[in-house]
């Protein structure tokens, strides 16, 4: 019981601290959507369509990950992806799964911009949904940008945005944050 109370207090303090430290606007989400729409609407010479593209990293400089899609359009080192499913491993070998309708993967920057029905889940049954997200593979951060809803077995959190930072081992919720804790 004491351990549960300590976790609950730590969680509430983390949420309170995040409200004080961070305040992101939805402009990032709008900019990301515009960037992806401009990318899709443009005609690029030398663009190659790829069916079922898969990207894997075994973890030399980063943790292992795998990114799959139903379809991709490669233009130089950037690839626009459709119907994305990804799997990432953190420093503690925990698995995280991500799904999205559409995304742009920059192999050079190791960044994935996602839009549409973005779902982040883990092997423990925690699920987070958002309209758009940015995954920075090298920095081990996921920025959830618009209408974030996180559900676990003990709580539900709604916010305007959120940052999952594996390096600092924190999840920060920003903007209008609503927390419901189950008894």
C-alpha positions as CSV (number, residue, x, y, z in Angstrom):
1,X,0.0,0.0,0.0
2,X,2.8,2.4,0.9
3,X,4.5,1.7,-2.5
4,X,1.3,2.5,-4.3
5,X,0.9,5.8,-2.4
6,X,4.5,6.7,-3.1
7,X,4.0,6.0,-6.9
8,X,0.7,8.0,-6.8
9,X,2.4,11.0,-5.1
10,X,5.3,10.8,-7.5
11,X,2.9,10.7,-10.5
12,X,0.9,13.7,-9.2
13,X,4.1,15.7,-8.6
14,X,5.3,14.8,-12.1
15,X,2.1,16.0,-13.6
16,X,2.2,19.2,-11.6
17,X,5.8,19.9,-12.5
18,X,5.1,19.3,-16.2
19,X,2.3,21.9,-16.0
20,X,4.7,24.5,-14.6
21,X,7.7,23.7,-16.9
22,X,6.2,23.1,-20.3
23,X,3.5,24.9,-22.3
24,X,3.3,23.8,-26.0
25,X,0.8,25.1,-28.5
26,X,-1.1,23.2,-31.1
27,X,0.9,25.1,-33.8
28,X,3.5,22.3,-33.8
29,X,0.7,19.8,-34.8
30,X,-0.6,22.1,-37.5
31,X,2.9,22.7,-38.9
32,X,3.5,18.9,-38.9
33,X,0.3,18.3,-40.8
34,X,1.1,21.0,-43.4
35,X,4.6,19.6,-43.8
36,X,3.2,16.1,-44.5
37,X,0.5,17.4,-46.9
38,X,3.0,19.5,-48.8
39,X,5.2,16.4,-49.1
40,X,2.3,14.3,-50.4
41,X,0.9,16.9,-52.8
42,X,4.2,17.6,-54.5
43,X,5.4,15.8,-57.6
44,X,9.0,14.7,-57.2
45,X,11.2,13.4,-60.1
46,X,12.8,10.1,-59.1
47,X,10.3,9.3,-56.4
48,X,10.1,5.5,-55.9
49,X,7.1,3.7,-54.5
50,X,8.0,0.9,-52.1
51,X,5.5,-1.8,-51.1
52,X,5.8,-3.0,-47.4
53,X,9.0,-1.1,-46.5
54,X,10.6,-2.2,-43.3
55,X,13.4,-0.5,-41.4
56,X,15.4,-2.2,-38.6
57,X,18.2,-1.2,-36.3
58,X,19.8,-3.8,-34.0
59,X,21.0,-1.1,-31.6
60,X,24.6,-0.1,-32.3
61,X,24.1,3.6,-31.3
62,X,20.4,3.4,-30.4
63,X,18.0,0.9,-28.9
64,X,16.6,-1.7,-31.3
65,X,13.6,-0.7,-33.4
66,X,11.6,-1.9,-36.4
67,X,9.3,0.3,-38.6
68,X,6.9,-1.3,-41.1
69,X,4.4,0.2,-43.5
70,X,2.0,-1.0,-46.1
71,X,3.4,1.5,-48.7
72,X,6.2,4.0,-48.9
73,X,7.3,6.7,-51.3
74,X,11.1,7.3,-51.2
75,X,12.5,10.7,-52.2
76,X,16.2,10.8,-51.5
77,X,16.6,9.7,-47.9
78,X,13.1,10.7,-46.8
79,X,10.2,8.2,-47.0
80,X,6.6,9.0,-46.8
81,X,4.9,6.0,-45.1
82,X,1.3,4.8,-45.1
83,X,-0.3,2.5,-42.4
84,X,2.6,2.4,-40.1
85,X,3.4,-0.1,-37.4
86,X,6.6,0.3,-35.3
87,X,8.2,-1.4,-32.4
88,X,10.8,0.2,-30.2
89,X,12.8,-1.2,-27.3
90,X,13.9,1.1,-24.4
91,X,17.0,0.9,-22.2
92,X,15.2,-1.6,-19.9
93,X,14.3,-3.8,-22.8
94,X,10.6,-2.8,-22.5
95,X,8.7,-2.8,-25.8
96,X,6.7,0.1,-27.2
97,X,4.4,-0.2,-30.2
98,X,3.3,2.6,-32.4
99,X,0.6,2.7,-35.1
100,X,-0.4,5.7,-37.4
101,X,-2.1,6.3,-40.6
102,X,0.7,8.3,-42.2
103,X,4.2,9.4,-41.6
104,X,7.4,10.9,-42.9
105,X,10.6,9.0,-41.9
106,X,13.9,10.9,-42.2
107,X,16.7,8.3,-42.2
108,X,19.3,11.1,-42.0
109,X,17.8,12.7,-38.9
110,X,16.4,9.5,-37.5
111,X,13.0,11.3,-37.0
112,X,9.5,10.0,-37.8
113,X,6.7,12.6,-38.1
114,X,3.3,10.8,-37.7
115,X,-0.2,12.0,-38.5
116,X,-3.6,10.4,-38.1
117,X,-4.8,7.9,-35.5
118,X,-1.5,7.7,-33.7
119,X,-1.5,5.0,-31.0
120,X,1.4,4.4,-28.6
121,X,1.2,1.3,-26.4
122,X,3.5,-0.8,-24.3
123,X,3.7,-4.4,-23.2
124,X,2.0,-3.5,-19.9
125,X,-1.3,-2.5,-21.5
126,X,-0.8,1.3,-21.3
127,X,-2.3,3.0,-24.4
128,X,-1.9,6.6,-25.5
129,X,-3.6,8.2,-28.5
130,X,-3.0,11.5,-30.3
131,X,-3.6,13.2,-33.6
132,X,0.1,13.7,-34.4
133,X,3.5,12.8,-33.0
134,X,7.2,13.2,-33.6
135,X,9.6,10.4,-32.7
136,X,13.2,11.3,-32.3
137,X,15.0,7.9,-32.4
138,X,18.5,9.3,-31.5
139,X,17.2,11.4,-28.6
140,X,14.8,8.7,-27.3
141,X,11.9,11.1,-27.2
142,X,8.3,11.0,-28.5
143,X,6.4,14.3,-28.7
144,X,2.7,13.9,-28.8
145,X,1.2,17.1,-30.2
146,X,-2.5,17.2,-30.2
147,X,-5.4,15.8,-28.1
148,X,-3.4,13.3,-26.1
149,X,-5.3,10.6,-24.1
150,X,-3.3,8.2,-22.0
151,X,-5.0,5.2,-20.3
152,X,-3.4,2.8,-17.9
153,X,-5.0,0.3,-15.5
154,X,-5.0,3.0,-12.7
155,X,-5.5,6.3,-14.5
156,X,-6.6,8.3,-17.5
157,X,-4.9,11.5,-18.5
158,X,-6.0,14.0,-21.2
159,X,-3.8,16.8,-22.3
160,X,-3.0,19.1,-25.2
161,X,0.4,17.6,-25.7
162,X,3.0,15.3,-24.0
163,X,6.6,14.3,-24.2
164,X,7.9,10.8,-23.5
165,X,11.5,11.2,-22.6
166,X,13.3,7.9,-22.1
167,X,16.6,9.5,-21.2
168,X,15.1,11.3,-18.3
169,X,12.6,8.5,-17.7
170,X,9.7,10.9,-17.6
171,X,6.4,11.6,-19.3
172,X,5.3,15.2,-19.3
173,X,1.8,16.4,-20.0
174,X,1.2,20.0,-21.0
175,X,-1.6,22.4,-21.8
176,X,-5.0,21.6,-20.5
177,X,-4.4,18.5,-18.4
178,X,-7.1,16.4,-16.8
179,X,-6.2,13.4,-14.6
180,X,-8.6,10.7,-13.4
181,X,-7.2,8.1,-11.0
182,X,-9.1,4.9,-10.3
183,X,-9.6,3.9,-6.7
